[in-house]
């Protein structure tokens, strides 16, 4: 078999999710280092610069939860890439988990902080985009 026949055209697509998810996990995780403002706190402060301390603690924990989720997703993608498995079903799991975490947390937040008014989901997506 020649070199051209031995190349797997799908290989880059198996490694791309590992790289992107690992990078995102790193960004979220690094924002938790001492002296840094947690990434989700920065996003929350776009709409509410005077974020109360309980919400600051919450955003820090939420940033940690996202960092863990993204690291787990990167590891799942890595396992699939090393096994030579097409990333389809793994990425479906990753995207489903990501949407559930994002939308679920958005729905849970008003129950945890009943006296606080939060932006709509679309407004939150815009604020997230601004911070990125």
Buried (B, 14 or more C-beta within 10 A) or exposed (E): EEEEEEEEEEEEBBBBBBBBBBEBBBBBBEBBEEEEBBBBBBBBBBBBEEBEEEBBEBBBEBBBBBBEBBBBBBBBBBEBBEEEEEBEEBBEBBEEBBEEBBEEBBEEBEEEBEEEEBBEEEEBBEBBEEEE
